[in-house]
Amino acid sequence: MLLQRLGVAAFVILTEPFRAVVAKMLEFQETDRPLPYIVLDHPMQNLDANGVEARARQLAAAAQRLLAGEEPNG
């Protein structure tokens, strides 16, 4: 949140099982702009090379949408 106040693009990266917990936590943040978050498929560990590449592509696409002002998880 401090980075946002300084004009730096900042967002949270999490996996699906943690979406509800993070959303609830972010409800209580003291800021004029909500901290956006990107939700990736779960799990993130024990992936083979193809799985890591798939998550990287998912993250890159969501980050591009977010930075373009669109819904990152859409």
N, C-alpha and C positions, 0 to 999 in steps of 0.2 A: 504494500500500500504506500509505503514511503517512496518507492521508485515511481509509482504513478504520479505522486505529487510533484516529483522532479521532472515529469514529462517523459519518463522512460516507459516503453511498452512492457507491461508485466502481466503474467497470468499464471494460474495454477495448472499443473498437469497431474491427472489422477486416472485411476482405472474405475470401471463401472461399479464394482462393489462399494466404493467409497463415495459415490456421488451424493447420496442423501446426507451423509455425515458432513461432507465439505459444504454442501449447499446450506445446511443448517448453521454451520459455523460462520459462513460468510454473511448470513443474515444480520449478524451482530457486529459487523465491522463498522468502524466509525470513519466513514469517508463519503464524499459527495458522488463518487463513481464506484459502482460495484466492481470488485475484482473478478474479471472473467476467468473461466476455467475450461480446459480441454479434457474431455473424457476419452480415454483410449480403451481398447479391448483388454480384458484380463485373461490370463496373467501376463506379467512382464518378465518373469524369470523363467529359466529353464526352456528358453525358446531356441530352436535351431536357427541357422542363418536366414532361412526364408521367413521365419516368424519375426525375427528382429527387423528384417527389411520391411515387412508388412507394417509393423508398428511405427517404424520411421516414416514410411509413406503416409500413414494415417496422421501422425503428428504434424508433418510438414503441410499437409493439405488443410488441417484444422487451423494451424498457425497462420497460413495465408488467408483463410477466410476471416479469421479474427482481426488480423491487421488491415484487412480491406473493409472492416466495419460490419461484417456479416456474422451470423450465428455460427460459432466454431463447430458445434456438435450437430449441425443440420445436415 
